Amino acid sequence: MTSLPSSQLVQWRRELHQYPELSNQEFATTERITAWLKQGNIRLLPYDLKTGVVAEIGQGEPLIALRADIDALPIDEAVNHPWTSTHAGVMHACGHDIHTSVMLGVAHQLKQQEAELTGRVRILFQPAEETFNGAQQLIDAGVLDGVQAIFGMHNAPDLPLNSFKTRAGPFYANVDRFVIRLEGKGAHAARPHEGIDSIVIASQIVTALQTLPSRTFSSLESVVVSVTRFTAGNTWNVLPQSVELEGTVRTHNAAIRTAIPEKITALIKGIAGGFGAKAELEWIEGPPALVNTPEWAEFALDLASEAGFKAEAAATPQMGGEDFAFYLHHVPGVFVSIGSASEFGLHHPGFDPDEAIIDSSVRYFTQLVPRALARVAAK
């Protein structure tokens, strides 16, 4: 059991859920987390952060870290609960309120065991995961200084309660964004021969982009190319001069990630040029692939089985992104998925995780900390 009643953690989760805040705007969320940590007389570290909180428990060395993310998404909630979001157009549709409540529970539990800890645990309540810049903000502030291993979690709505999965090596994908700007020649819709039809050209580009995963790279590699926005025109009887496409590319292989912008550029320029149009690519690099340290992945799985979870040792790599990856480029560690049994998935307006995940996850990470400290100390 946690040092706080499970009902208290659920109440905190529901309060966070009612008052969600977008990335880098988590001011009230930060105040709430700070107040709840102070209730347990938990030490707060004075890092220079706009939003987010860093707490620490224990004394001396070694030092490990846990991480929760605290931001919400620009989504209108479609779940009818007494704790449904009160902020129109903003929702905790990814379960960061769950993650925050879990780490609050862990912090309070470990505070009760502080005298028995053989080292320190630093708990990061990180902003701006959804915009993939929160982890880097904390790294730049120095929160990883001295940290020898780091651990994090994400709820998995597609898994039943008490399910647990992770894997050694690549787990989440490289996440990159692209914008394609296409310039044709506008014309009356009744006289398309007088123009260069940017919509027809853009449509061919959308289709051709799907040959990248299917014909340009090995079918054994994981590559996803998705066009998610097609913006063109403003009336029904005019062929627009320009079209803008936006989307994302997901990969696990670093060499493929490096090669894709050049491949897309050649493809779009070739198609556009064949019609007398022009095309340009803007490439926005996101977080790298999340690569778990094999030693810590094995450790996490062993502990999960002992803690009563149904653990999956060779989880399928995920094509989603996670800025926890930035931490793992600096220190070893592991990121895990724990079942939250929601009918609807992450980033869906109907996302509704089972709150029982909070108590079992608190127990897991509370057991993890002393054992991880002992493992680091033994090296």
Buried (B, 14 or more C-beta within 10 A) or exposed (E): EBBBEBEBBBBBBBBBBBBBBBBBBBEEBBEBBBEBBEEBEBBEBEBEBEBBBBBBBBEEEBBBBBBBBBBBBEBEBBBEEEBBBEBEEBBBBBBBBBBBBBBBBBBBBBBBBBEEBBBBBBBBBBBBBBEBBBBBBBBEBEBBEBBBBBBBBBBBBEBEBBBBBBBBEBBBBBBBBBBBBBBBBBBEBEEEEEBBBBBBBBBBBBEBBEEBBEEBBEEEEBBBBEBEEBBBBEEEEBBBBBBBBBBBBBBBBEEBBEBBBEBBBEBBBEBBEEBEBBBEBEBEEBBBBBBBBEBBBBBBBEBBEEBEBBBBBEBEBBBBBBBBBBBBEEBBBBBBBBBBBBEBEBEBBEBBBBBBBBBBBBBBBBBBBBEBBEBBEEE
